[in-house]
Structures are given as structure tokens and as C-alpha cells.
């Protein structure tokens, strides 16, 4: 009886996640480049590159992939996905010049929901940064709210911190899933930002 219940639970959870997942997620490919090399558009392109890498790094993950961790002291793929979600929240809130709660609140338990929310955080941040002038960017700060105590940092810290960290940890997922026998789908091309169908 118990195995049947567990099977029902997983099918039900997966179905619910699929129902809450839009049919087309952002960053399946990198959007067309902006016409102008403005400061804001360069940040947008970095976010789009991170989004594309994350989309494909997390596409087709199995339960075994999610549980994989390189060592007893290392983070699992699932924990890494949770961490990237928190980083995407910081990028999103920075684009709005609002505070990010630390530690992150209401962390979704379902990894598919985390994936969707991460991609949408990046998509919304890219929209906010689009065409921003250097003066507009200079007014933005990375703001943290730790139990009501706020601290802030220049926008530079978002670039070398959370945004670069998303790319870094996404690379870990790519490496871990390959080690676990489930490499990236064929045709993923981070240079062109397009994925050819095999």
C-alpha cells in the first residue's frame, strides 16, 4: 500500500507543478540583442545569458539528478537550485531598487516551481534594466533586509555578486548532471544563445 501512496504523491506533485508551469518559459533561447550598447542593455544581455544557461541546465533533470551531490559536505543539485532562486530574487529586487529579504522567505518546496520563479525573476529584471542610462543605474542599490535591519551596496556588487554567482552555480548543475549520467541536451549553444533540435 505504501509504495502505491508514494507513487500517487509523486504523480500528483508533478501534475500540479506542470499545471502551474506556463507552456513557454523565458530563456529557451536568448532574445534578439538590443540595437544600442547602453549600460542597461549590457546588464540585460548578461541576465539573458544567465537565464539561457539556467533554462537548459535545469531542463530534463531527474529526481536522481536533484539528489546528486559531489560529496557529503557538498550541496546537492536541489540545494543549488534553491540557492540560485535566492540569487535571482536579489537581481530582481535590485532592478526595482527594493530590498531583498535575507534569508529568503516562503521558499517553494517544489523544484519545478523554483525553476519557473527563477526564470521569471530574471525575465522581469531584464525588463527593468532595459535601456537604463548610466545615471539611472547609478541610482540603483543592492538592498538587504535582515529582520528589519537594512544594508545597501552599489549596483556593481550585483554584477560581481549575485548575477555572476548565478552563472557560476548553473555551471555546477551542468557538471553534476553530466557526472550523474544526464548531460545537457544536445544542441545547446551558449555562444549563439540558440538550441538546435537534434
Number of C-alpha atoms within 10 A of each C-alpha: 5 7 8 8 10 11 11 12 12 11 12 12 14 15 12 14 16 13 10 12 15 10 8 7 15 18 23 19 21 21 14 8 12 13 7 10 12 15 17 20 21 18 21 24 20 16 26 24 21 24 28 25 25 25 21 21 22 21 14 14 17 13 10 13 21 20 12 20 21 14 8 7 7 11 16 20 26 19 16 19 24 21 18 24 25 24 24 27 23 29 27 26 22 23 23 16 17 16 20 22 19 15 12 16 9 6 13 13 9 14 19 21 17 20 22 18 18 23 24 19 21 27 20 15 24 23 15 16 23 18 20 18 13 11 9 12 19 12 10 19 22 24 21 21 16 14 9 9 9 13 12 13 12 15 20 13 14 20 15 10 14 19 21 17 18 25 19 13 17 24 14 18 26 20 16 21 23 13 14 16 10 16 16 18 14 10 11 19 14 15 8 10 18 16 17 10 8 6
